[in-house]
Amino acid sequence: MYLTTKELAAYLDMSEQLILQLIYENKIRAVWDGQQYIVNKEQFNQHLKQMEKVKELIEEWKNEPIPESYDVKDED
């Protein structure tokens, strides 16, 4: 499914100006249809899935208890 820059800005909760800047910098793949840029929405779905997975891994890491080390000596 293709979105216009305005629709993509709403989907990603970003400004349309930033979307256009990213297109000009070739950070977002887009097609010029003669009147406007259109962007394949699927390229962001994969990115958003990966970001959710990273967030979950970070939360797991944060919640992991710190193991007791047997090498620690109580020195005063």
Backbone as CSV, one residue per row, in Angstrom:
resi,resn,N_x,N_y,N_z,CA_x,CA_y,CA_z,C_x,C_y,C_z
1,MET,0.850,-1.171,0.000,0.000,0.000,0.000,0.900,1.241,0.000
2,TYR,0.598,2.167,-0.851,1.373,3.400,-0.951,0.660,4.538,-0.245
3,LEU,1.450,5.386,0.417,0.929,6.540,1.139,1.568,7.809,0.595
4,THR,0.840,8.892,0.650,1.431,10.185,0.323,2.277,10.633,1.515
5,THR,3.058,11.671,1.321,3.885,12.157,2.424,3.031,12.660,3.585
6,LYS,1.890,13.229,3.267,0.989,13.713,4.318,0.420,12.546,5.129
7,GLU,-0.001,11.495,4.441,-0.538,10.310,5.122,0.549,9.612,5.936
8,LEU,1.755,9.555,5.377,2.871,8.921,6.086,3.231,9.714,7.336
9,ALA,3.210,11.028,7.243,3.498,11.857,8.413,2.495,11.588,9.533
10,ALA,1.242,11.434,9.179,0.222,11.121,10.189,0.426,9.717,10.758
11,TYR,0.785,8.760,9.907,0.996,7.371,10.325,2.168,7.257,11.293
12,LEU,3.256,7.984,11.010,4.453,7.915,11.843,4.492,8.985,12.930
13,ASP,3.473,9.848,12.969,3.396,10.941,13.931,4.639,11.831,13.827
14,MET,4.929,12.245,12.596,6.057,13.126,12.298,5.534,14.264,11.424
15,SER,6.353,15.276,11.247,5.936,16.371,10.372,6.179,15.970,8.916
16,GLU,5.363,16.528,8.031,5.526,16.239,6.611,6.855,16.787,6.100
17,GLN,7.297,17.890,6.664,8.575,18.483,6.280,9.723,17.520,6.578
18,LEU,9.679,16.859,7.731,10.722,15.896,8.085,10.686,14.687,7.149
19,ILE,9.498,14.240,6.783,9.362,13.124,5.843,10.008,13.490,4.506
20,LEU,9.730,14.692,4.015,10.322,15.136,2.750,11.840,15.232,2.852
21,GLN,12.324,15.721,3.975,13.772,15.826,4.173,14.414,14.433,4.134
22,LEU,13.790,13.463,4.788,14.318,12.099,4.786,14.271,11.481,3.390
23,ILE,13.274,11.835,2.604,13.201,11.362,1.220,14.348,11.957,0.413
24,TYR,14.584,13.256,0.569,15.666,13.929,-0.168,17.036,13.373,0.221
25,GLU,17.174,12.935,1.479,18.435,12.363,1.954,18.540,10.861,1.644
26,ASN,17.551,10.326,0.922,17.486,8.902,0.556,17.435,7.976,1.767
27,LYS,16.886,8.441,2.857,16.704,7.595,4.036,15.343,6.908,4.010
28,ILE,14.422,7.448,3.208,13.123,6.835,2.964,13.009,6.627,1.459
29,ARG,12.685,5.399,1.078,12.494,5.118,-0.352,11.128,5.616,-0.783
30,ALA,11.116,6.395,-1.857,9.864,6.974,-2.348,9.884,7.015,-3.870
31,VAL,8.688,7.156,-4.439,8.523,7.234,-5.889,7.821,8.548,-6.202
32,TRP,8.327,9.255,-7.183,7.680,10.489,-7.645,6.680,10.091,-8.724
33,ASP,5.398,10.366,-8.524,4.370,9.965,-9.490,4.015,11.075,-10.468
34,GLY,4.808,12.128,-10.478,4.547,13.242,-11.372,3.953,14.435,-10.664
35,GLN,3.339,14.199,-9.518,2.723,15.279,-8.748,3.214,15.312,-7.310
36,GLN,3.485,14.147,-6.770,3.883,14.058,-5.368,4.682,12.779,-5.144
37,TYR,5.327,12.711,-3.991,6.030,11.492,-3.612,5.034,10.529,-2.986
38,ILE,5.177,9.261,-3.321,4.409,8.216,-2.642,5.401,7.218,-2.071
39,VAL,5.052,6.659,-0.919,5.958,5.815,-0.157,5.263,4.499,0.157
40,ASN,5.992,3.410,-0.001,5.465,2.098,0.337,5.420,1.963,1.864
41,LYS,4.243,1.745,2.390,4.039,1.661,3.835,4.732,0.442,4.442
42,GLU,4.902,-0.602,3.665,5.454,-1.853,4.174,6.876,-1.693,4.719
43,GLN,7.662,-0.775,4.161,9.031,-0.597,4.651,9.047,-0.123,6.098
44,PHE,7.994,0.540,6.552,7.930,1.006,7.931,7.344,-0.042,8.862
45,ASN,6.492,-0.909,8.340,5.930,-1.968,9.179,7.030,-2.868,9.723
46,GLN,7.969,-3.250,8.877,9.074,-4.100,9.318,9.927,-3.361,10.353
47,HIS,10.196,-2.094,10.112,10.991,-1.302,11.052,10.284,-1.195,12.403
48,LEU,8.989,-0.932,12.379,8.242,-0.798,13.631,8.201,-2.114,14.402
49,LYS,8.105,-3.239,13.688,8.139,-4.547,14.353,9.487,-4.772,15.025
50,GLN,10.567,-4.419,14.337,11.898,-4.592,14.906,12.093,-3.697,16.126
51,MET,11.571,-2.484,16.076,11.689,-1.576,17.210,10.928,-2.106,18.423
52,GLU,9.764,-2.695,18.207,9.010,-3.285,19.310,9.780,-4.445,19.935
53,LYS,10.416,-5.246,19.091,11.206,-6.378,19.587,12.383,-5.882,20.422
54,VAL,13.042,-4.828,19.976,14.164,-4.258,20.722,13.684,-3.726,22.067
55,LYS,12.539,-3.046,22.083,11.994,-2.531,23.342,11.714,-3.670,24.323
56,GLU,11.162,-4.774,23.823,10.881,-5.928,24.679,12.167,-6.513,25.241
57,LEU,13.201,-6.632,24.410,14.475,-7.166,24.874,15.112,-6.267,25.929
58,ILE,14.994,-4.970,25.763,15.541,-4.033,26.745,14.793,-4.162,28.064
59,GLU,13.476,-4.297,28.002,12.688,-4.460,29.225,13.052,-5.759,29.943
60,GLU,13.241,-6.832,29.194,13.666,-8.100,29.803,15.013,-7.932,30.484
61,TRP,15.930,-7.253,29.814,17.259,-7.046,30.361,17.195,-6.213,31.644
62,LYS,16.345,-5.170,31.649,16.210,-4.322,32.830,15.630,-5.095,34.018
63,ASN,14.712,-6.000,33.745,14.026,-6.728,34.813,14.779,-7.969,35.281
64,GLU,15.863,-8.298,34.625,16.638,-9.478,35.012,17.378,-9.182,36.319
65,PRO,17.261,-10.068,37.295,17.928,-9.811,38.571,19.452,-9.909,38.425
66,ILE,20.131,-9.141,39.241,21.591,-9.172,39.232,22.030,-10.387,40.037
67,PRO,22.821,-11.279,39.429,23.247,-12.474,40.162,24.282,-12.125,41.227
68,GLU,24.249,-12.902,42.284,25.244,-12.700,43.325,26.567,-13.261,42.843
69,SER,27.597,-12.526,43.085,28.920,-12.973,42.688,29.591,-13.611,43.902
70,TYR,30.153,-14.776,43.676,30.822,-15.475,44.758,32.241,-14.943,44.962
71,ASP,32.718,-14.129,44.080,34.056,-13.587,44.171,34.128,-12.293,44.963
72,VAL,32.977,-11.745,45.287,32.956,-10.481,46.018,33.292,-10.746,47.482
73,LYS,34.256,-9.989,47.985,34.644,-10.135,49.399,34.215,-8.896,50.143
74,ASP,33.767,-9.092,51.329,33.367,-7.968,52.163,34.595,-7.419,52.855
75,GLU,35.146,-6.367,52.297,36.336,-5.773,52.873,35.980,-4.413,53.440
76,ASP,36.348,-4.199,54.666,36.069,-2.907,55.305,37.272,-2.065,55.343
